[in-house]
Amino acid sequence: MVRELPQEIDLNALPCTITKVLTKSDVNGLSRLLLETSAVETHILPNLSEDDQNKIQDGVGVDVEVFDEDTRTEHKLTLKRMVYTTRSYVLNGVWIKQFVQRRELKRGNRIGFFWNGFSSRLHFCVLP
């Protein structure tokens, strides 16, 4: 039996383990990107030191290098947990300036992230 393979296989496709459709609150003036709790706890936190995990859980946060795959630029955001409100995880700091404004992101855009264990940084891209 012969199986047909897809016409196109993108061997350069990024292995985004976290995807999100941007909401109004992600792109307005709040200067933070809300991330799904289970995604952060599964794909990011296990890659960080226990000390960094504690800082995140306590709401202090830690700086995380974020590499923009599309523009090949590196940025620094703070990953923390909103301990006094929703207990959600957020990336903040220069999110609005370095991502929303620079990349002209809008509500409805789909973005992706994955953690690169070799470089110990988060990789970002805008998805189709």
N, C-alpha and C positions, 0 to 999 in steps of 0.2 A: 504494500500500500504506500502510495506516494502522497505526502502532505504538501499543500501549497504554503509557502511562506509569505509573509506580508511583502508588498512591493518595495517598501522603503523601511529600512531599519536604521535608526539614528544612533550610531555607536557613540556619539558625543553627547547624548542626552544626559542632563544632570540628574543625579539621584536624589531629587528633593524629597526628603522624608517629612517635611512640614510644608503644607500649602495653605494659602488663605486668600479669600476674596476680600479685598479691602472694603471697609465700612466707612461711613461718614466720620465716625469718631477716630478712625485711624489716620485720616488725611486732613482733619480740621486743625485748629490751633492747640489741641491738647498735648502735642509733642510726644506722643507715645503710640506704639503699636501693640495692641492686645493680642496675646498668643494663647492658643488652646492649652489648657493645663496638662492634659494627658500627653500632648506632643512634646512639650518642654520636659516633662518628667521622664519620658521614654527616650528622646533623641538628643537632649542637650545635657541635662543634669548629670547623668552617669559619666560623662566625659570630663567633668570638673572635679577639682579637689574637694575633699570634705569641708575644708575651711570656706571655700568659695560657695559651696552649696548652702552652708549655714548662713553666710552673709546674704544670699539671695532669699532664703526662707525667712530671715529676720527683717526683710524689707530694706536692708542697707544697699544691697545690689553689688554687682561686680562688673567691671568693664570687660567687654567682649569685642574682639576684633571681628569685623564683618567685611568679607571680601565680596565686592559686587562683580559677579561673573560677566555681566554684560559690558561693563565699562572698564573692567580690570583695575578697579581702584579699591583701596582699603579705607575703612572707616571704623570709628570706635563708638559703640553704643553701650548703654548700661542695661544689664538684665537684672530684673528684680521682681519680687512678689509684692502685690498690693495687700499688705497684711491687715490694714484697718478697714478695708472695704470689701471688694469682691474676692480676694485671695487669688486673683488671676495673676498670671505672669505678663510682664510688659518689657519691651525694649524701648528705652527712652534716651534722653540726652539730645542729640542732634538729629533725631529721626526725621523731623519735618524738613529741616534745612538740607541735610545730606542725602535724603532719600525722596521724600515727597516733592520738594521743590526742584531739586537737581534733576530728578528723573521724570518730573511732571506726572507723578502718580495721581490717580483719581479713584474715587469710589467705584467699585466694580472691577478694578484691575485685579488680576490673579498673580500672586507672588509665591515664591518658594524659597525654602532654606534647607540646608543640610550641614551637619557638623563634619568637618574634616579633621580626623584624628591625627594626621601627620603634621598639619600646620597648627593644630589647636585653635581653629577659628571657625566661625559660622560663615557659610557661603550663601549669598543672596542672588536671586534672579527674578526678572519679570517673566511670567509664563504666558504662553499664547492663550 
